[in-house]
Amino acid sequence: MKKIAKRGIFIGFYIVIVLTLLSSLALAGKRITIVGTVNDYYQIVTDEGTVYDIAENEKGDELAELVDKKVRVVCTLEEEEDSKVITIESYKVIDE
């Protein structure tokens, strides 16, 4: 009987670990490429009107200085409650 109880505890513990790992993978950002215009509010706005908040990091700070420039960015997307936050990996100014 004690073996069965120990096995049940082990299986339960294992399930908790697996679920924790899977949920952390679901929360991980998705790598995307977007094209849009940088505005004064630390954001990129696409031609379709989608607004992405630029996360603060070295590349994001550089990008935020390019106000009114059209750019192509490779970034990681994190969707929060009411916003889409992007962490910039690389960017390029697009000549029009």
PyMOL commands that set and color helices and strands:
alter all, ss='L'
color gray80, all
select helices_A, chain A and resi 2-27+58-64
alter helices_A, ss='H'
color red, helices_A
select strands_A, chain A and resi 30-38+43-45+51-54+70-79+84-93
alter strands_A, ss='S'
color yellow, strands_A
deselect
rebuild
show_as cartoon
